[in-house]
Amino acid sequence: MNFNGDGRIDMFGSPTDAIGSVANDFKAYQKRPGMPKHYLLTLTPGQIDMDALLAPDILPTFSVASFTAKDAGLGGDALAHTGPLALIELRNGMDAPNYVAGTANFYGITLIQLEQLLRHGGDGAGKGGGEGGQNRPLSPAPK
């Protein structure tokens, strides 16, 4: 977005445009200040209902109680989390994946990244595909 008032969007040459655009995206996706984007998990293979927990993909769907009832290995601050969670599989190339419990902030940040990729034509540099701000945002994070 054009936040410095010069009539053009310049995400690379104008820190004001870049920071303003990121703040606008966070607002659109309802980023919650102070909420972590994820919590670390301790998983025991064979003792967790991976299929059920991975089915909603990155959409936070499960309460802390339902997450722990499926032996998802939450601990510490995660046990006091008040919103929904998602089991997130983080692939590591040829190595075994890592897993985290993603919050609404993880979901929102992921949607921002996806929207930026789609807006800029997937060129990897974020430099193609138009002026931005022309596309409507994807669904906001769940509450």
N, C-alpha and C positions, 0 to 999 in steps of 0.2 A: 504494500500500500504506500501511497505517497504521503508521508508524515512530515516532511520538511517543507512542503508547500511550493516546491519548484516546478510542479506540473508533470513530473515523471517519476516512475518507480525505479529506484536504483538500489537493489539489495546488496551490491558489492562496493559501490562508491559512496554510499550515504549510510553511516551508522544510524542516523535517525530513522530512515526508512526501514532498515533491517530490524532494529530493536522494536520499533513500533509495530511492524508486521508480526513479529514473534509474539509480542504482547497481545495483539489482536487475535492471533490464532489461539493462544492460551485461553483468552476470554471466550472465544467461540466454542471451544471444547470443554469449557467449565473446569479448568485446572483448579485444584483445591490447594491453596497455600498450606504448607506444613505437612501435607500428606505425602508419604514416600511413594515413589513410583512402583516399588516392589519390595517384597520381603524374601529373604533367603529361606530355603526349605531343606529339610533333611528327609530324604526319601529312602525307603527300604524296598528294593525291587521285589515284586510278588506280593507285597502286603498293602498295596494301594490300588484303588480302582482308577487306573490311568485312563481307560477309555471314557468313563463317565466324566472325569475331571477335564480331559482335553477336548471333549465334544463341543463346548461352546467357543472353542478357539480362544482368542484374546479378550473376548467380551466378559468382563467381571460379572459373574452370575451367582457365585456361591457365598453364603455367609461363612463367618469364621467357624460356627458350629458345624455346618455341613462339610466344610473343608476338613476339619479335624475328625469328624465322624468317618471320613473316607481314608483316615490315616495318612493325611497329606504332609505331616511333619512340620506344622507351624509351631513357632516358639517365640519367646521374648515379646517384643512390641507388637508383633503380628496378632497375638492373641487378644489385644485390646482394640484392634482395628474395627471400625463401626460400619464400613461399607462393604459392598460385594468384592469378591476376589476371583481371579482366573488362574488356572495352572498354565504357566507359560513354559514352553519347551524352547530352549536356546541352543540351536545346533552349532556344533564346533567342528565343522569339516569332517574329517575322518575320526575324530575323537568322540567320546561319549557326550551326549547333550547334558547341559545343566538345566535345572528347573528352578523357577521362582514363582511366588504368588504375586501376580500383577494386580495393581489397584486401578481405580478409575483414571488416575494420572498416567499410568503406563498406557492404558487404552487411548487416552486423549493424545498423548505425545506420539504414539504410533500412527494415529490417524493424521496428525499434522504432517508427519514425515511422508506418509503415503500420498496425501494431497499435494505436497510439494513435488514429489516425484512425478505424479500425473500431470500437474500444472506445467512442469518444465520438460515434458516429453521424455523423461527417463534418460536424459543425457549424462547423468552421473555428476555433472558439474553444477546443476541448478541454473544453467544459463540459457536455456532455450524455451520455446513454447509460449511466448506471449508475456503480457504485462502483469499477469497474476491478478488476483482479486476478481477475476471474471467468473471463476467457478464457484458454485455454492459449496459450503463445507459439507462434509459427510456427517453422519449422526453424531451428536454430542455424547460424551461419556455418560454412563448410567449414574444415577444418584445413589 
